[in-house]
Amino acid sequence: MPKLNKTKPANKVKRATAQTAKHKITEEKILQNIREILSYIGDDPAREGLLETPKRIVRSWQKLYGGYKMKPQDVLKTFTEGSCEEMVVLKDIEFYSTCEHHLQPFFGTISIGYLPKGRVLGISKLARLVEVFARRLQIQEKLVAQIADSLMETLKPHGVMVVCKAKHMCISSRGIEKHNAVMVTSAIRGAFKKMEVRSEFLEMIK
């Protein structure tokens, strides 16, 4: 028996593409979806207190998920002037993010250290880099890795270490409901894999 050709006809591919463009998501469609969610959880989206809630939610997304519109390269301006050989540390950078598993907030602090190799960053750039990745749907483990890898790629230092301490609403407001649990993650690159370098950094961020 001859094999059937499973290749899709060109006209079907074109129709699928056109269908996607035709049903482009609009803000009004999103607002209607939010009204339906409010109804699904048991409330009345038409009552006074909720009438403007869908619009407020959409406006809040511009900040909460603004990281999708930013790139690490846009914030990581480097300088050769003033470069040093000693460790540079910015600790306790506050951040707010959203867990991609339950769309619940997680928040805390991030500390970053790097060993320069001819170039340094403006101090605010490290905090801005945190915002680039925190303001996306995230998991904490990936967040620290993205920050460390971006610094290694752009700054090309001897090494980088990132430590994050955060509370997650997905385990404090639901599920196991442990309110004081703090999750700690780290990303270690380059020279920071040496015990003495890592220990110096950890001592500095105590």
MOSUL-V349321 format. One record per backbone hydrogen bond with DSSP energy under -1.0 kcal/mol. CO is the residue of the C=O (numbers start at 0). NH is the residue of the N-H. E is the energy in kcal/mol with one decimal. If there is no record, write none. Layout:
BEGIN
{{CO/NH/E} {CO/NH/E}}
END
This chain:
BEGIN
{{8/12/-1.6} {9/13/-2.1} {10/14/-2.0} {11/15/-2.1} {12/16/-2.1} {13/17/-2.6} {14/18/-2.3} {15/19/-1.8} {16/20/-2.0} {17/21/-2.6} {18/22/-1.9} {20/23/-1.2} {25/29/-1.9} {26/30/-2.7} {27/31/-2.2} {28/32/-2.1} {29/33/-2.2} {30/34/-2.0} {31/35/-2.1} {32/36/-2.0} {33/37/-2.5} {34/38/-1.9} {35/39/-2.4} {36/40/-2.1} {37/42/-2.2} {38/41/-1.0} {43/46/-2.0} {46/49/-1.5} {51/55/-2.2} {52/56/-2.6} {53/57/-2.0} {54/58/-2.2} {55/59/-2.3} {56/60/-1.5} {59/63/-2.7} {60/64/-2.5} {62/65/-1.3} {64/67/-1.4} {65/68/-1.4} {66/69/-1.3} {70/73/-1.2} {71/74/-1.3} {71/75/-1.7} {74/76/-1.5} {78/119/-2.8} {79/82/-1.6} {87/113/-2.4} {89/111/-2.9} {92/109/-1.8} {94/107/-1.7} {96/105/-2.0} {97/137/-2.9} {98/102/-1.7} {103/98/-3.4} {104/168/-2.6} {105/96/-2.7} {106/166/-2.8} {107/94/-2.0} {108/164/-2.5} {109/92/-2.9} {110/162/-2.5} {111/89/-2.7} {112/160/-2.5} {113/87/-2.8} {114/157/-2.9} {119/78/-2.8} {121/124/-1.4} {123/127/-2.3} {124/128/-2.2} {125/129/-1.7} {126/130/-1.6} {127/131/-1.9} {128/132/-1.3} {129/133/-2.7} {130/134/-2.1} {133/135/-1.3} {134/66/-2.0} {137/99/-2.4} {138/142/-2.0} {139/143/-1.7} {140/144/-1.2} {141/145/-2.6} {142/146/-1.9} {143/147/-2.3} {144/148/-2.7} {145/149/-2.0} {146/150/-1.9} {147/151/-2.2} {148/152/-2.2} {149/153/-2.4} {150/154/-2.1} {157/190/-2.0} {158/114/-2.0} {159/188/-3.0} {160/112/-2.5} {161/186/-2.2} {162/110/-2.8} {163/184/-2.2} {164/108/-2.3} {165/182/-3.0} {166/106/-2.1} {167/170/-1.3} {168/172/-2.7} {170/177/-2.8} {173/176/-2.0} {182/165/-2.4} {184/163/-2.8} {186/161/-2.3} {188/159/-1.3} {188/191/-1.5} {189/192/-2.0} {190/193/-1.9} {193/197/-2.5} {194/198/-2.7} {195/199/-1.6} {196/200/-2.0} {197/201/-2.5} {198/202/-2.1} {199/203/-1.8} {200/204/-1.5}}
END
